[in-house]
């Protein structure tokens, strides 16, 4: 899914390098989830499980370039 790839690429470029190792590990587990599930979490259609909530919020904040 192109839009999902763009959001995750931006996150990897901007935020991922600065995350603590624990959050980087959560992100790795997040990538194992179904693409449509990830899309729903990132668009707010569904709430992510608590394990992923923090990283999902960081991705959501990061997905739009700052003006």
N, C-alpha and C positions, 0 to 999 in steps of 0.2 A: 504494500500500500504506500503510494508515493508520499502522501501527506504525512503519514506516520513516520516514514523514513526521514523526511525533512525535519520534523520536530526532534526526533532522537539524535540526528546528526548535529543539530544546533546545540542541544543539551551536551552532547559529548565534547563539542568544541569549546563551549563557554563555561559549563559548570562542573562536569564530571571530574576534571583534573584536580579540582579544589575540594572535592568531597572526602570525608574520612573513609578509611578502608571499609568500615562496616556498611556505609551507604553505597559504596561502589559494589559491594557484594550483593546488596539488595537489588541494585540495578541489574546486575547479571542475572539474578533469579527472575526479575521482571521480564527480561527479554525471552524467557522460556515460555511465557504466556501466549495465548492465541492473539493474533493481530487484531481481530475484531474486538476482543475483550480489552486490549490495550487502548484501542481507539475510543471505546465507550468510556473508559476511565479518564482519558485525557480530554475528552469533550464534555465530561460531566454527565453523560447519559446514565452512568452507573457509578456508584461509589466503589473505590478500590478496597480490597481487604486491608485491614490495619497494617499488615506487614509492609505493604507497598505505598501507603497513603503519603508518607513524607516525600518519597522520591517522586511520586506522581505530581505532587504539588510543585516541586522544584522544576520538573519538566514543563508543567503548565505555565509557570512564571517565565521560563526561559524561551518558550516557543515563539514569542513575538519579540522582534528586535525593539530595543528601547528607542524612542523618538528623541 
